[in-house]
């Protein structure tokens, strides 16, 4: 499978687990952009992007607007220059998604292991471990094949 497909699949899996009530690594970033999730009731309690920290950092300060304009300028220069390697842009995203998945995987395995039922731990390890092996394989295929 392609790296983009694995990245989207792992991100959606983390979102589903977050909305299911598990404490994942996406809880804090969702709150940063203004999405509040109640882990006990497994519901989204509110969405307020305009009053979030993200909104105020980007649009509420001069530095945020300058960063936005600078990013737009760099993208425009890149479009006309065509001299950059796309993997330099994709690599940080892949690292963040992989790290978030690993931290969530370890947390879920420890929660399942605390239940004391070994077969559930084994099944969860095989499922999440298999996805991680596929993700690493697609990373090697993408970055090694350049």
Long-range contacts (C-beta under 8 A, 24 or more apart in sequence): 1-134, 1-138, 2-138, 2-142, 3-90, 3-94, 3-138, 3-139, 3-141, 3-142, 5-138, 6-131, 6-134, 6-135, 6-138, 7-93, 7-94, 7-97, 7-135, 9-131, 10-97, 10-98, 10-101, 10-131, 10-135, 11-97, 13-101, 13-131, 14-100, 14-101, 14-104, 17-104, 17-108, 19-43, 19-44, 22-104, 22-107, 22-108, 22-111, 23-107, 24-100, 24-104, 24-107, 25-99, 25-100, 25-103, 25-104, 26-100, 26-104, 85-146, 87-142, 87-143, 87-146, 90-142, 91-143, 94-139, 98-135, 98-136, 98-139, 101-131, 101-132, 101-135, 102-132, 105-129, 105-132
